[in-house]
Amino acid sequence: LRCRLYSTSWTRPRQVTMLTRCSGHSRTAQCFPVPESLLEEATVQPYVHNCFVNVREGRHVYRFCIFFKRHLHLRANMLLSRGNNKFRGDAVVMRIGVNNPSVVNMRGRDNALADFIIHQ
């Protein structure tokens, strides 16, 4: 599924494809992301943190899941650092479906919303 990756190796965020495992082939099947396939330096920090974020825009509510690694010994991420606050590690933003509480493909405006979320 398409997601937004904020990598320590790049100067800009990119839309990339994340490996997922699905519980079936129907539209109601749940998909489970495998963020370890995108996040680097598993030897420094093998586990991945996650959190859920809701963005309200008028009547619409957009739901996202953020996966990230953060550790003192990871490389600094210039995309996520502000001033003296250095963020060390990578982050991935995925969209959560409206009717199915599972991750879904990111569409056009979702990249702008992901950029807004990640800088808050």
Biopython code that builds the backbone (N, CA, C, O; Angstrom):
import numpy as np
from Bio.PDB.StructureBuilder import StructureBuilder

atoms = [
    (1, "LEU", "N", (0.831, -1.189, 0.000)),
    (1, "LEU", "CA", (0.000, 0.000, 0.000)),
    (1, "LEU", "C", (0.873, 1.249, 0.000)),
    (1, "LEU", "O", (1.980, 1.243, 0.538)),
    (2, "ARG", "N", (0.371, 2.309, -0.602)),
    (2, "ARG", "CA", (1.119, 3.566, -0.671)),
    (2, "ARG", "C", (1.100, 4.279, 0.681)),
    (2, "ARG", "O", (0.078, 4.324, 1.366)),
    (3, "CYS", "N", (2.258, 4.832, 1.044)),
    (3, "CYS", "CA", (2.400, 5.568, 2.302)),
    (3, "CYS", "C", (3.422, 6.677, 2.091)),
    (3, "CYS", "O", (4.036, 6.762, 1.028)),
    (4, "ARG", "N", (3.604, 7.517, 3.086)),
    (4, "ARG", "CA", (4.537, 8.648, 3.009)),
    (4, "ARG", "C", (5.707, 8.355, 3.942)),
    (4, "ARG", "O", (5.512, 8.178, 5.144)),
    (5, "LEU", "N", (6.925, 8.302, 3.391)),
    (5, "LEU", "CA", (8.129, 7.970, 4.156)),
    (5, "LEU", "C", (8.997, 9.208, 4.347)),
    (5, "LEU", "O", (9.306, 9.924, 3.395)),
    (6, "TYR", "N", (9.384, 9.443, 5.606)),
    (6, "TYR", "CA", (10.285, 10.527, 5.983)),
    (6, "TYR", "C", (11.578, 9.855, 6.446)),
    (6, "TYR", "O", (11.724, 9.506, 7.618)),
    (7, "SER", "N", (12.509, 9.681, 5.514)),
    (7, "SER", "CA", (13.723, 8.904, 5.772)),
    (7, "SER", "C", (14.906, 9.808, 6.087)),
    (7, "SER", "O", (14.980, 10.942, 5.615)),
    (8, "THR", "N", (15.829, 9.293, 6.889)),
    (8, "THR", "CA", (17.059, 10.027, 7.191)),
    (8, "THR", "C", (17.971, 10.075, 5.969)),
    (8, "THR", "O", (18.896, 10.886, 5.924)),
    (9, "SER", "N", (17.728, 9.232, 4.995)),
    (9, "SER", "CA", (18.582, 9.159, 3.800)),
    (9, "SER", "C", (18.188, 10.155, 2.716)),
    (9, "SER", "O", (18.952, 10.356, 1.772)),
    (10, "TRP", "N", (17.019, 10.786, 2.823)),
    (10, "TRP", "CA", (16.511, 11.657, 1.764)),
    (10, "TRP", "C", (16.364, 13.092, 2.245)),
    (10, "TRP", "O", (16.306, 13.366, 3.444)),
    (11, "THR", "N", (16.306, 14.005, 1.272)),
    (11, "THR", "CA", (16.125, 15.418, 1.585)),
    (11, "THR", "C", (14.663, 15.843, 1.472)),
    (11, "THR", "O", (14.310, 16.954, 1.869)),
    (12, "ARG", "N", (13.807, 14.964, 0.929)),
    (12, "ARG", "CA", (12.369, 15.237, 0.813)),
    (12, "ARG", "C", (11.591, 13.976, 1.148)),
    (12, "ARG", "O", (12.089, 12.873, 0.919)),
    (13, "PRO", "N", (10.373, 14.109, 1.689)),
    (13, "PRO", "CA", (9.550, 12.920, 1.916)),
    (13, "PRO", "C", (9.100, 12.338, 0.583)),
    (13, "PRO", "O", (8.962, 13.063, -0.402)),
    (14, "ARG", "N", (8.873, 11.031, 0.554)),
    (14, "ARG", "CA", (8.467, 10.368, -0.683)),
    (14, "ARG", "C", (7.304, 9.438, -0.439)),
    (14, "ARG", "O", (7.132, 8.891, 0.651)),
    (15, "GLN", "N", (6.504, 9.270, -1.488)),
    (15, "GLN", "CA", (5.446, 8.277, -1.428)),
    (15, "GLN", "C", (6.055, 6.958, -1.886)),
    (15, "GLN", "O", (6.600, 6.864, -2.986)),
    (16, "VAL", "N", (5.958, 5.946, -1.039)),
    (16, "VAL", "CA", (6.543, 4.638, -1.319)),
    (16, "VAL", "C", (5.491, 3.561, -1.051)),
    (16, "VAL", "O", (4.412, 3.847, -0.533)),
    (17, "THR", "N", (5.816, 2.338, -1.407)),
    (17, "THR", "CA", (4.914, 1.217, -1.186)),
    (17, "THR", "C", (5.392, 0.405, 0.010)),
    (17, "THR", "O", (6.550, -0.007, 0.073)),
    (18, "MET", "N", (4.482, 0.180, 0.964)),
    (18, "MET", "CA", (4.810, -0.617, 2.142)),
    (18, "MET", "C", (4.251, -2.030, 1.978)),
    (18, "MET", "O", (3.135, -2.227, 1.497)),
    (19, "LEU", "N", (5.042, -2.981, 2.384)),
    (19, "LEU", "CA", (4.609, -4.368, 2.394)),
    (19, "LEU", "C", (3.497, -4.543, 3.426)),
    (19, "LEU", "O", (3.613, -4.057, 4.551)),
    (20, "THR", "N", (2.419, -5.236, 3.049)),
    (20, "THR", "CA", (1.318, -5.506, 3.977)),
    (20, "THR", "C", (0.913, -6.964, 3.882)),
    (20, "THR", "O", (1.177, -7.638, 2.886)),
    (21, "ARG", "N", (0.272, -7.436, 4.933)),
    (21, "ARG", "CA", (-0.313, -8.784, 4.964)),
    (21, "ARG", "C", (-1.815, -8.589, 5.123)),
    (21, "ARG", "O", (-2.249, -7.846, 6.004)),
    (22, "CYS", "N", (-2.603, -9.234, 4.296)),
    (22, "CYS", "CA", (-4.057, -9.084, 4.343)),
    (22, "CYS", "C", (-4.716, -10.372, 4.819)),
    (22, "CYS", "O", (-4.233, -11.475, 4.561)),
    (23, "SER", "N", (-5.840, -10.198, 5.526)),
    (23, "SER", "CA", (-6.537, -11.356, 6.089)),
    (23, "SER", "C", (-7.418, -12.061, 5.066)),
    (23, "SER", "O", (-7.956, -13.129, 5.359)),
    (24, "GLY", "N", (-7.578, -11.501, 3.890)),
    (24, "GLY", "CA", (-8.392, -12.119, 2.843)),
    (24, "GLY", "C", (-8.354, -11.276, 1.585)),
    (24, "GLY", "O", (-7.566, -10.337, 1.478)),
    (25, "HIS", "N", (-9.220, -11.621, 0.620)),
    (25, "HIS", "CA", (-9.231, -10.906, -0.657)),
    (25, "HIS", "C", (-10.455, -10.023, -0.837)),
    (25, "HIS", "O", (-10.577, -9.359, -1.866)),
    (26, "SER", "N", (-11.364, -9.995, 0.130)),
    (26, "SER", "CA", (-12.575, -9.187, -0.006)),
    (26, "SER", "C", (-12.294, -7.736, 0.395)),
    (26, "SER", "O", (-11.228, -7.419, 0.923)),
    (27, "ARG", "N", (-13.269, -6.865, 0.134)),
    (27, "ARG", "CA", (-13.110, -5.453, 0.487)),
    (27, "ARG", "C", (-13.113, -5.240, 1.999)),
    (27, "ARG", "O", (-12.616, -4.222, 2.479)),
    (28, "THR", "N", (-13.665, -6.188, 2.753)),
    (28, "THR", "CA", (-13.717, -6.056, 4.210)),
    (28, "THR", "C", (-12.496, -6.679, 4.892)),
    (28, "THR", "O", (-12.380, -6.640, 6.117)),
    (29, "ALA", "N", (-11.591, -7.249, 4.104)),
    (29, "ALA", "CA", (-10.389, -7.865, 4.683)),
    (29, "ALA", "C", (-9.508, -6.796, 5.305)),
    (29, "ALA", "O", (-9.379, -5.698, 4.764)),
    (30, "GLN", "N", (-8.906, -7.114, 6.433)),
    (30, "GLN", "CA", (-7.997, -6.175, 7.079)),
    (30, "GLN", "C", (-6.586, -6.360, 6.540)),
    (30, "GLN", "O", (-6.145, -7.480, 6.282)),
    (31, "CYS", "N", (-5.883, -5.238, 6.374)),
    (31, "CYS", "CA", (-4.483, -5.268, 5.948)),
    (31, "CYS", "C", (-3.614, -4.833, 7.126)),
    (31, "CYS", "O", (-3.916, -3.862, 7.819)),
    (32, "PHE", "N", (-2.543, -5.566, 7.329)),
    (32, "PHE", "CA", (-1.628, -5.275, 8.425)),
    (32, "PHE", "C", (-0.287, -4.854, 7.847)),
    (32, "PHE", "O", (0.366, -5.646, 7.169)),
    (33, "PRO", "N", (0.140, -3.611, 8.105)),
    (33, "PRO", "CA", (1.395, -3.117, 7.530)),
    (33, "PRO", "C", (2.618, -3.763, 8.188)),
    (33, "PRO", "O", (2.569, -4.221, 9.330)),
    (34, "VAL", "N", (3.705, -3.782, 7.433)),
    (34, "VAL", "CA", (4.992, -4.282, 7.925)),
    (34, "VAL", "C", (5.983, -3.118, 7.825)),
    (34, "VAL", "O", (6.767, -3.060, 6.878)),
    (35, "PRO", "N", (5.957, -2.182, 8.798)),
    (35, "PRO", "CA", (6.805, -0.988, 8.699)),
    (35, "PRO", "C", (8.297, -1.304, 8.761)),
    (35, "PRO", "O", (9.113, -0.503, 8.305)),
    (36, "GLU", "N", (8.667, -2.462, 9.318)),
    (36, "GLU", "CA", (10.088, -2.839, 9.382)),
    (36, "GLU", "C", (10.690, -2.956, 7.984)),
    (36, "GLU", "O", (11.907, -2.873, 7.822)),
    (37, "SER", "N", (9.840, -3.150, 6.975)),
    (37, "SER", "CA", (10.338, -3.266, 5.609)),
    (37, "SER", "C", (10.860, -1.931, 5.070)),
    (37, "SER", "O", (11.624, -1.917, 4.104)),
    (38, "LEU", "N", (10.459, -0.808, 5.681)),
    (38, "LEU", "CA", (10.888, 0.516, 5.210)),
    (38, "LEU", "C", (11.843, 1.237, 6.162)),
    (38, "LEU", "O", (12.704, 1.996, 5.718)),
    (39, "LEU", "N", (11.696, 1.005, 7.459)),
    (39, "LEU", "CA", (12.492, 1.741, 8.443)),
    (39, "LEU", "C", (13.880, 1.117, 8.576)),
    (39, "LEU", "O", (14.023, -0.104, 8.631)),
    (40, "GLU", "N", (14.886, 1.966, 8.627)),
    (40, "GLU", "CA", (16.278, 1.512, 8.599)),
    (40, "GLU", "C", (16.839, 1.222, 9.991)),
    (40, "GLU", "O", (16.208, 1.495, 11.012)),
    (41, "GLU", "N", (18.033, 0.664, 9.991)),
    (41, "GLU", "CA", (18.862, 0.442, 11.172)),
    (41, "GLU", "C", (18.180, -0.423, 12.243)),
    (41, "GLU", "O", (18.026, -0.008, 13.392)),
    (42, "ALA", "N", (17.782, -1.617, 11.844)),
    (42, "ALA", "CA", (17.129, -2.543, 12.769)),
    (42, "ALA", "C", (18.085, -3.045, 13.846)),
    (42, "ALA", "O", (17.639, -3.486, 14.904)),
    (43, "THR", "N", (19.389, -2.985, 13.595)),
    (43, "THR", "CA", (20.336, -3.444, 14.614)),
    (43, "THR", "C", (20.441, -2.449, 15.763)),
    (43, "THR", "O", (20.695, -2.848, 16.900)),
    (44, "VAL", "N", (20.249, -1.154, 15.485)),
    (44, "VAL", "CA", (20.308, -0.134, 16.538)),
    (44, "VAL", "C", (19.019, -0.148, 17.354)),
    (44, "VAL", "O", (19.053, -0.139, 18.584)),
    (45, "GLN", "N", (17.885, -0.170, 16.659)),
    (45, "GLN", "CA", (16.593, -0.216, 17.338)),
    (45, "GLN", "C", (15.681, -1.168, 16.568)),
    (45, "GLN", "O", (15.180, -0.810, 15.502)),
    (46, "PRO", "N", (15.459, -2.366, 17.087)),
    (46, "PRO", "CA", (14.675, -3.362, 16.347)),
    (46, "PRO", "C", (13.164, -3.145, 16.398)),
    (46, "PRO", "O", (12.453, -3.671, 15.542)),
    (47, "TYR", "N", (12.654, -2.400, 17.359)),
    (47, "TYR", "CA", (11.203, -2.237, 17.469)),
    (47, "TYR", "C", (10.748, -0.898, 16.893)),
    (47, "TYR", "O", (11.531, 0.040, 16.746)),
    (48, "VAL", "N", (9.457, -0.843, 16.573)),
    (48, "VAL", "CA", (8.867, 0.318, 15.917)),
    (48, "VAL", "C", (7.737, 0.849, 16.793)),
    (48, "VAL", "O", (6.903, 0.077, 17.268)),
    (49, "HIS", "N", (7.706, 2.159, 17.008)),
    (49, "HIS", "CA", (6.612, 2.811, 17.736)),
    (49, "HIS", "C", (5.500, 3.129, 16.740)),
    (49, "HIS", "O", (5.748, 3.260, 15.541)),
    (50, "ASN", "N", (4.276, 3.251, 17.245)),
    (50, "ASN", "CA", (3.193, 3.716, 16.384)),
    (50, "ASN", "C", (2.213, 4.549, 17.199)),
    (50, "ASN", "O", (2.103, 4.402, 18.416)),
    (51, "CYS", "N", (1.502, 5.429, 16.493)),
    (51, "CYS", "CA", (0.453, 6.224, 17.117)),
    (51, "CYS", "C", (-0.602, 6.538, 16.071)),
    (51, "CYS", "O", (-0.340, 6.461, 14.870)),
    (52, "PHE", "N", (-1.793, 6.892, 16.530)),
    (52, "PHE", "CA", (-2.905, 7.200, 15.638)),
    (52, "PHE", "C", (-3.242, 8.680, 15.767)),
    (52, "PHE", "O", (-3.205, 9.245, 16.860)),
    (53, "VAL", "N", (-3.574, 9.300, 14.633)),
    (53, "VAL", "CA", (-3.871, 10.733, 14.598)),
    (53, "VAL", "C", (-5.146, 10.949, 13.794)),
    (53, "VAL", "O", (-5.322, 10.364, 12.725)),
    (54, "ASN", "N", (-6.038, 11.796, 14.315)),
    (54, "ASN", "CA", (-7.235, 12.218, 13.583)),
    (54, "ASN", "C", (-7.064, 13.666, 13.182)),
    (54, "ASN", "O", (-6.636, 14.492, 13.989)),
    (55, "VAL", "N", (-7.396, 13.982, 11.935)),
    (55, "VAL", "CA", (-7.361, 15.359, 11.439)),
    (55, "VAL", "C", (-8.784, 15.740, 11.072)),
    (55, "VAL", "O", (-9.417, 15.082, 10.247)),
    (56, "ARG", "N", (-9.286, 16.809, 11.688)),
    (56, "ARG", "CA", (-10.635, 17.291, 11.383)),
    (56, "ARG", "C", (-10.528, 18.487, 10.450)),
    (56, "ARG", "O", (-9.793, 19.441, 10.703)),
    (57, "GLU", "N", (-11.286, 18.403, 9.367)),
    (57, "GLU", "CA", (-11.341, 19.498, 8.404)),
    (57, "GLU", "C", (-12.806, 19.685, 8.029)),
    (57, "GLU", "O", (-13.337, 18.966, 7.183)),
    (58, "GLY", "N", (-13.454, 20.658, 8.665)),
    (58, "GLY", "CA", (-14.896, 20.826, 8.469)),
    (58, "GLY", "C", (-15.634, 19.624, 9.028)),
    (58, "GLY", "O", (-15.462, 19.275, 10.196)),
    (59, "ARG", "N", (-16.456, 18.989, 8.201)),
    (59, "ARG", "CA", (-17.201, 17.796, 8.623)),
    (59, "ARG", "C", (-16.391, 16.518, 8.470)),
    (59, "ARG", "O", (-16.774, 15.475, 9.000)),
    (60, "HIS", "N", (-15.294, 16.586, 7.762)),
    (60, "HIS", "CA", (-14.507, 15.387, 7.458)),
    (60, "HIS", "C", (-13.495, 15.085, 8.560)),
    (60, "HIS", "O", (-12.887, 15.987, 9.136)),
    (61, "VAL", "N", (-13.336, 13.810, 8.834)),
    (61, "VAL", "CA", (-12.314, 13.342, 9.769)),
    (61, "VAL", "C", (-11.419, 12.366, 9.018)),
    (61, "VAL", "O", (-11.890, 11.356, 8.495)),
    (62, "TYR", "N", (-10.139, 12.670, 8.969)),
    (62, "TYR", "CA", (-9.153, 11.810, 8.314)),
    (62, "TYR", "C", (-8.337, 11.133, 9.401)),
    (62, "TYR", "O", (-7.862, 11.785, 10.332)),
    (63, "ARG", "N", (-8.176, 9.825, 9.278)),
    (63, "ARG", "CA", (-7.431, 9.069, 10.289)),
    (63, "ARG", "C", (-6.146, 8.531, 9.681)),
    (63, "ARG", "O", (-6.126, 8.033, 8.556)),
    (64, "PHE", "N", (-5.072, 8.646, 10.457)),
    (64, "PHE", "CA", (-3.759, 8.202, 10.008)),
    (64, "PHE", "C", (-3.079, 7.393, 11.103)),
    (64, "PHE", "O", (-3.386, 7.540, 12.286)),
    (65, "CYS", "N", (-2.158, 6.542, 10.694)),
    (65, "CYS", "CA", (-1.310, 5.803, 11.615)),
    (65, "CYS", "C", (0.131, 6.184, 11.295)),
    (65, "CYS", "O", (0.543, 6.154, 10.135)),
    (66, "ILE", "N", (0.891, 6.541, 12.320)),
    (66, "ILE", "CA", (2.292, 6.922, 12.139)),
    (66, "ILE", "C", (3.167, 5.859, 12.786)),
    (66, "ILE", "O", (3.004, 5.544, 13.965)),
    (67, "PHE", "N", (4.088, 5.314, 12.016)),
    (67, "PHE", "CA", (5.081, 4.373, 12.518)),
    (67, "PHE", "C", (6.415, 5.096, 12.538)),
    (67, "PHE", "O", (6.748, 5.802, 11.587)),
    (68, "PHE", "N", (7.191, 4.930, 13.615)),
    (68, "PHE", "CA", (8.474, 5.628, 13.665)),
    (68, "PHE", "C", (9.452, 4.908, 14.576)),
    (68, "PHE", "O", (9.077, 4.134, 15.457)),
    (69, "LYS", "N", (10.720, 5.194, 14.326)),
    (69, "LYS", "CA", (11.807, 4.782, 15.212)),
    (69, "LYS", "C", (12.435, 6.058, 15.744)),
    (69, "LYS", "O", (12.610, 7.025, 15.003)),
    (70, "ARG", "N", (12.772, 6.062, 17.014)),
    (70, "ARG", "CA", (13.416, 7.230, 17.619)),
    (70, "ARG", "C", (14.398, 6.721, 18.655)),
    (70, "ARG", "O", (14.018, 6.063, 19.624)),
    (71, "HIS", "N", (15.666, 7.034, 18.437)),
    (71, "HIS", "CA", (16.703, 6.537, 19.333)),
    (71, "HIS", "C", (17.905, 7.468, 19.239)),
    (71, "HIS", "O", (18.181, 8.023, 18.176)),
    (72, "LEU", "N", (18.600, 7.634, 20.320)),
    (72, "LEU", "CA", (19.760, 8.517, 20.398)),
    (72, "LEU", "C", (20.857, 8.139, 19.404)),
    (72, "LEU", "O", (21.577, 9.010, 18.916)),
    (73, "HIS", "N", (20.988, 6.845, 19.099)),
    (73, "HIS", "CA", (22.063, 6.388, 18.222)),
    (73, "HIS", "C", (21.653, 6.259, 16.759)),
    (73, "HIS", "O", (22.452, 5.804, 15.940)),
    (74, "LEU", "N", (20.416, 6.652, 16.407)),
    (74, "LEU", "CA", (20.002, 6.680, 15.007)),
    (74, "LEU", "C", (20.453, 7.987, 14.377)),
    (74, "LEU", "O", (20.749, 8.956, 15.075)),
    (75, "ARG", "N", (20.503, 8.005, 13.049)),
    (75, "ARG", "CA", (20.901, 9.225, 12.341)),
    (75, "ARG", "C", (19.842, 10.317, 12.497)),
    (75, "ARG", "O", (18.653, 10.024, 12.619)),
    (76, "ALA", "N", (20.278, 11.566, 12.493)),
    (76, "ALA", "CA", (19.354, 12.703, 12.594)),
    (76, "ALA", "C", (18.535, 12.805, 11.315)),
    (76, "ALA", "O", (19.056, 12.633, 10.213)),
    (77, "ASN", "N", (17.254, 13.085, 11.479)),
    (77, "ASN", "CA", (16.356, 13.226, 10.339)),
    (77, "ASN", "C", (16.091, 14.712, 10.131)),
    (77, "ASN", "O", (15.367, 15.332, 10.910)),
    (78, "MET", "N", (16.670, 15.275, 9.097)),
    (78, "MET", "CA", (16.529, 16.711, 8.835)),
    (78, "MET", "C", (15.097, 17.079, 8.436)),
    (78, "MET", "O", (14.691, 18.231, 8.589)),
    (79, "LEU", "N", (14.333, 16.112, 7.926)),
    (79, "LEU", "CA", (12.943, 16.379, 7.554)),
    (79, "LEU", "C", (12.062, 16.604, 8.772)),
    (79, "LEU", "O", (11.055, 17.308, 8.689)),
    (80, "LEU", "N", (12.431, 16.017, 9.896)),
    (80, "LEU", "CA", (11.598, 16.075, 11.094)),
    (80, "LEU", "C", (12.202, 16.900, 12.216)),
    (80, "LEU", "O", (11.567, 17.076, 13.256)),
    (81, "SER", "N", (13.401, 17.405, 12.035)),
    (81, "SER", "CA", (14.073, 18.185, 13.075)),
    (81, "SER", "C", (13.707, 19.659, 12.938)),
    (81, "SER", "O", (13.517, 20.170, 11.835)),
    (82, "ARG", "N", (13.613, 20.326, 14.080)),
    (82, "ARG", "CA", (13.321, 21.768, 14.109)),
    (82, "ARG", "C", (14.280, 22.439, 15.071)),
    (82, "ARG", "O", (14.310, 22.080, 16.248)),
    (83, "GLY", "N", (15.066, 23.403, 14.612)),
    (83, "GLY", "CA", (15.974, 24.140, 15.483)),
    (83, "GLY", "C", (16.915, 23.235, 16.246)),
    (83, "GLY", "O", (17.642, 22.441, 15.648)),
    (84, "ASN", "N", (16.906, 23.349, 17.568)),
    (84, "ASN", "CA", (17.769, 22.514, 18.415)),
    (84, "ASN", "C", (17.169, 21.136, 18.703)),
    (84, "ASN", "O", (17.851, 20.276, 19.261)),
    (85, "ASN", "N", (15.915, 20.916, 18.334)),
    (85, "ASN", "CA", (15.260, 19.627, 18.562)),
    (85, "ASN", "C", (15.547, 18.692, 17.392)),
    (85, "ASN", "O", (14.955, 18.817, 16.321)),
    (86, "LYS", "N", (16.449, 17.771, 17.610)),
    (86, "LYS", "CA", (16.822, 16.813, 16.567)),
    (86, "LYS", "C", (15.989, 15.540, 16.731)),
    (86, "LYS", "O", (15.957, 14.930, 17.800)),
    (87, "PHE", "N", (15.320, 15.158, 15.646)),
    (87, "PHE", "CA", (14.606, 13.885, 15.623)),
    (87, "PHE", "C", (15.545, 12.866, 15.001)),
    (87, "PHE", "O", (16.028, 13.069, 13.887)),
    (88, "ARG", "N", (15.804, 11.788, 15.697)),
    (88, "ARG", "CA", (16.726, 10.761, 15.214)),
    (88, "ARG", "C", (15.944, 9.507, 14.865)),
    (88, "ARG", "O", (15.445, 8.807, 15.746)),
    (89, "GLY", "N", (15.841, 9.228, 13.564)),
    (89, "GLY", "CA", (15.131, 8.046, 13.086)),
    (89, "GLY", "C", (14.224, 8.372, 11.915)),
    (89, "GLY", "O", (14.149, 9.517, 11.472)),
    (90, "ASP", "N", (13.535, 7.350, 11.418)),
    (90, "ASP", "CA", (12.631, 7.472, 10.281)),
    (90, "ASP", "C", (11.182, 7.467, 10.758)),
    (90, "ASP", "O", (10.888, 7.062, 11.882)),
    (91, "ALA", "N", (10.275, 7.926, 9.882)),
    (91, "ALA", "CA", (8.848, 7.890, 10.170)),
    (91, "ALA", "C", (8.081, 7.567, 8.897)),
    (91, "ALA", "O", (8.504, 7.926, 7.799)),
    (92, "VAL", "N", (6.955, 6.890, 9.053)),
    (92, "VAL", "CA", (6.070, 6.537, 7.945)),
    (92, "VAL", "C", (4.649, 6.885, 8.349)),
    (92, "VAL", "O", (4.227, 6.591, 9.468)),
    (93, "VAL", "N", (3.906, 7.516, 7.436)),
    (93, "VAL", "CA", (2.508, 7.855, 7.682)),
    (93, "VAL", "C", (1.640, 7.037, 6.727)),
    (93, "VAL", "O", (1.885, 7.005, 5.521)),
    (94, "MET", "N", (0.611, 6.371, 7.290)),
    (94, "MET", "CA", (-0.337, 5.592, 6.490)),
    (94, "MET", "C", (-1.753, 6.059, 6.784)),
    (94, "MET", "O", (-2.059, 6.479, 7.900)),
    (95, "ARG", "N", (-2.602, 5.985, 5.788)),
    (95, "ARG", "CA", (-4.010, 6.367, 5.931)),
    (95, "ARG", "C", (-4.810, 5.179, 6.444)),
    (95, "ARG", "O", (-4.555, 4.036, 6.064)),
    (96, "ILE", "N", (-5.783, 5.456, 7.313)),
    (96, "ILE", "CA", (-6.693, 4.428, 7.809)),
    (96, "ILE", "C", (-8.044, 4.656, 7.147)),
    (96, "ILE", "O", (-8.498, 5.794, 7.028)),
    (97, "GLY", "N", (-8.683, 3.579, 6.717)),
    (97, "GLY", "CA", (-9.954, 3.664, 6.007)),
    (97, "GLY", "C", (-11.094, 4.199, 6.856)),
    (97, "GLY", "O", (-11.025, 4.190, 8.085)),
    (98, "VAL", "N", (-12.138, 4.665, 6.194)),
    (98, "VAL", "CA", (-13.304, 5.214, 6.876)),
    (98, "VAL", "C", (-14.223, 4.086, 7.345)),
    (98, "VAL", "O", (-14.615, 4.048, 8.511)),
    (99, "ASN", "N", (-14.560, 3.183, 6.451)),
    (99, "ASN", "CA", (-15.500, 2.107, 6.785)),
    (99, "ASN", "C", (-14.809, 0.882, 7.368)),
    (99, "ASN", "O", (-15.409, 0.143, 8.148)),
    (100, "ASN", "N", (-13.567, 0.667, 6.999)),
    (100, "ASN", "CA", (-12.816, -0.494, 7.452)),
    (100, "ASN", "C", (-11.647, 0.020, 8.296)),
    (100, "ASN", "O", (-10.813, 0.756, 7.770)),
    (101, "PRO", "N", (-11.551, -0.332, 9.570)),
    (101, "PRO", "CA", (-10.480, 0.214, 10.417)),
    (101, "PRO", "C", (-9.123, -0.427, 10.117)),
    (101, "PRO", "O", (-8.462, -0.954, 11.012)),
    (102, "SER", "N", (-8.729, -0.373, 8.873)),
    (102, "SER", "CA", (-7.478, -0.958, 8.415)),
    (102, "SER", "C", (-6.757, 0.081, 7.564)),
    (102, "SER", "O", (-7.364, 1.062, 7.135)),
    (103, "VAL", "N", (-5.485, -0.126, 7.321)),
    (103, "VAL", "CA", (-4.741, 0.809, 6.478)),
    (103, "VAL", "C", (-5.185, 0.664, 5.031)),
    (103, "VAL", "O", (-5.524, -0.428, 4.574)),
    (104, "VAL", "N", (-5.176, 1.789, 4.316)),
    (104, "VAL", "CA", (-5.574, 1.829, 2.909)),
    (104, "VAL", "C", (-4.552, 2.657, 2.136)),
    (104, "VAL", "O", (-3.691, 3.302, 2.735)),
    (105, "ASN", "N", (-4.646, 2.639, 0.809)),
    (105, "ASN", "CA", (-3.759, 3.439, -0.033)),
    (105, "ASN", "C", (-3.952, 4.922, 0.226)),
    (105, "ASN", "O", (-5.073, 5.378, 0.450)),
    (106, "MET", "N", (-2.860, 5.672, 0.195)),
    (106, "MET", "CA", (-2.946, 7.121, 0.307)),
    (106, "MET", "C", (-3.305, 7.681, -1.058)),
    (106, "MET", "O", (-2.811, 7.214, -2.085)),
    (107, "ARG", "N", (-4.173, 8.692, -1.056)),
    (107, "ARG", "CA", (-4.604, 9.326, -2.292)),
    (107, "ARG", "C", (-4.058, 10.742, -2.363)),
    (107, "ARG", "O", (-3.289, 11.163, -1.499)),
    (108, "GLY", "N", (-4.455, 11.470, -3.386)),
    (108, "GLY", "CA", (-3.931, 12.796, -3.707)),
    (108, "GLY", "C", (-3.664, 13.735, -2.551)),
    (108, "GLY", "O", (-2.511, 14.091, -2.309)),
    (109, "ARG", "N", (-4.694, 14.147, -1.828)),
    (109, "ARG", "CA", (-4.555, 15.157, -0.778)),
    (109, "ARG", "C", (-3.942, 14.598, 0.501)),
    (109, "ARG", "O", (-3.544, 15.364, 1.379)),
    (110, "ASP", "N", (-3.862, 13.292, 0.614)),
    (110, "ASP", "CA", (-3.338, 12.673, 1.823)),
    (110, "ASP", "C", (-1.871, 13.017, 2.069)),
    (110, "ASP", "O", (-1.440, 13.079, 3.221)),
    (111, "ASN", "N", (-1.098, 13.243, 1.005)),
    (111, "ASN", "CA", (0.312, 13.614, 1.192)),
    (111, "ASN", "C", (0.433, 14.957, 1.892)),
    (111, "ASN", "O", (1.272, 15.117, 2.778)),
    (112, "ALA", "N", (-0.394, 15.927, 1.506)),
    (112, "ALA", "CA", (-0.369, 17.246, 2.159)),
    (112, "ALA", "C", (-0.807, 17.132, 3.615)),
    (112, "ALA", "O", (-0.237, 17.790, 4.486)),
    (113, "LEU", "N", (-1.813, 16.303, 3.889)),
    (113, "LEU", "CA", (-2.253, 16.103, 5.268)),
    (113, "LEU", "C", (-1.183, 15.397, 6.088)),
    (113, "LEU", "O", (-0.994, 15.718, 7.262)),
    (114, "ALA", "N", (-0.476, 14.434, 5.484)),
    (114, "ALA", "CA", (0.607, 13.744, 6.189)),
    (114, "ALA", "C", (1.725, 14.718, 6.539)),
    (114, "ALA", "O", (2.272, 14.661, 7.640)),
    (115, "ASP", "N", (2.070, 15.611, 5.615)),
    (115, "ASP", "CA", (3.099, 16.617, 5.892)),
    (115, "ASP", "C", (2.664, 17.546, 7.026)),
    (115, "ASP", "O", (3.477, 17.930, 7.866)),
    (116, "PHE", "N", (1.385, 17.902, 7.045)),
    (116, "PHE", "CA", (0.856, 18.752, 8.118)),
    (116, "PHE", "C", (0.955, 18.037, 9.465)),
    (116, "PHE", "O", (1.391, 18.626, 10.454)),
    (117, "ILE", "N", (0.550, 16.770, 9.499)),
    (117, "ILE", "CA", (0.576, 15.986, 10.741)),
    (117, "ILE", "C", (1.992, 15.853, 11.286)),
    (117, "ILE", "O", (2.237, 16.067, 12.474)),
    (118, "ILE", "N", (2.902, 15.504, 10.420)),
    (118, "ILE", "CA", (4.263, 15.165, 10.860)),
    (118, "ILE", "C", (4.997, 16.383, 11.418)),
    (118, "ILE", "O", (5.948, 16.229, 12.184)),
    (119, "HIS", "N", (4.572, 17.579, 11.048)),
    (119, "HIS", "CA", (5.245, 18.790, 11.538)),
    (119, "HIS", "C", (4.522, 19.434, 12.719)),
    (119, "HIS", "O", (4.922, 20.505, 13.174)),
    (120, "GLN", "N", (3.475, 18.803, 13.216)),
    (120, "GLN", "CA", (2.759, 19.332, 14.383)),
    (120, "GLN", "C", (3.362, 18.815, 15.659)),
    (120, "GLN", "O", (2.892, 19.152, 16.746)),
]
sb = StructureBuilder()
sb.init_structure("model")
sb.init_model(0)
sb.init_chain("A")
sb.init_seg("    ")
for serial, (resi, resn, name, xyz) in enumerate(atoms, 1):
    if name == "N":
        sb.init_residue(resn, " ", resi, " ")
    sb.init_atom(name, np.array(xyz, "f"), 0.0, 1.0, " ", f" {name:<3s}", serial, name[0])
structure = sb.get_structure()
